[in-house]
Amino acid sequence: MAERISLEVPATLSALCSVRMVLGGLGAGLDYSLEDVENLSLATEGLFHAALQTESCERFSVEVVITDGDLSVYSGEFRSADLRRQVEDGDEGCLDLCRLLRETVDEVHCREVDDAYQVVLVKRGRGRGTSE
Amino acid sequence: MSGRDERRVNDPLDLQAPPGQERALDGDDVEGRAGTAADRQGRGRDDSEKLDQYLLRRYHLYGDRKAREQLITMYLPLVRSLARRYASRGEHFDDLVQVGAIGLIKAIDRFDLSRGVELTTYATPNIVGEIKRYFRDKGWSVRVPRGLQELNIRLNKVIDELVPSLQRSPTVKELAEAANATPEEVLEALETSQAYNSVSLQASPNGESGEEDAGLIDYLGGEEEAYDTMEDRTTLAPGFAKLDKRERYILHLRFFEGLTQSQIAERVGISQMHVSRLIRRSLEKLREEIGELDSTQVMRPPGSVHDS
């Protein structure tokens, strides 16, 4: 059975602290390495920064789900096509959001939700990820 | 060394030849002569003092930069020796050496030939002072309880110890156990490290950010050559120009070579925590730099086509 923690945080950089602590706590519970936790935080922060530039909402929803030892972060709902393009399309040789996400988590995709979408970041459990 | 060479080196007043035409003081030769403290004791103390004086005069009277560099090289063992005294306080030894080198360079630059004191006498308090200032000034940008600061420093050491033995990044639980703390305390301490400011080792030796002065990274370490060989075009991307060589190199290793923080730490010769901080700081610098740009241009190299 999946374990879920839902956060609704102000769309400000200061809210990142709360998100990081939640991710760190859950990562610790799953015995993730420090670097895995750090990478998941970097990915979430990168997405957060991009969303602040492209979305015009006052709050962000972040849902963290644990399934079979994997940690998934559902962020959104977003509506910006620009943000979606940044998440999905990267230029080879560029340190853009797409590369940042793909180099720090094991899976990135957008999930349709009505007329919006969520960005889903997945960090696999220890021994199944990329950074061990 | 020939007899003629020896004579000229031992004669600090032998300044007839203009810089560049005098007997070449070979770097290896000088380093070999400087060597360790034991080496230093082994050779004649007078010779050593005269060599110092000779190089100091070449630098201060003729502006001979090579003499300055030779002095820096000669006295790095002293810096290392002094830095070692402070290495148990949670900061990486190499970082302390680089900070101490700032003190050494300041001492060489400010040395007053007319005072008649030895460079060692003058440089030692400068080096120690710089290291102490590092501990005092690097500081915390927000108020962090002392216990958490100390735990953070302890974690730095513990991570450095655990990574080689585990051959991977430790978990929070492993860190907590090794640092004699709870996982919650570890997480809190790590979060507070966001408020921790490291001295930029790219700062110029005189503490200013002038472009004419070489940064410490140009004086020390052997990895900078690798920084230069990095030809990935990302280094030309907007924002990257604001990063120093080491930051660009670390980002390259992490995001284009796919190295882990631990692997980068090993290759660059700094702690994993330091790598983590540098990555985070570099990404922040990039974001700040491109903040004014259209978000679709974020970190894209010049000339790339992007339909916005």
Interface residues (C-beta under 8 A of the other chain):
Chain A: C17 R20 M21 G24 G25 G27 A28 D31 Y32 S33 L34 E35 D36 V37 E38 L42 E45 G46 H49 A50 Q53 T54 D82 R85 Q86 D91 G93 C94 L95 D96 L97 R99 L100 E103 R126 S131 E132
Chain B: I159 R168 S169 P170 T171 V172 K173 L175 P183 E184 V186 L187 E188 L190 E191 Q194 D232 R233 T234 A237 L251 R254 F255 F256 G258 T260 Q261 S262 Q272 S276 I279 R280 L283 L286 R287 S295 T296 V298 M299 R300 P301 S304 H306 S308
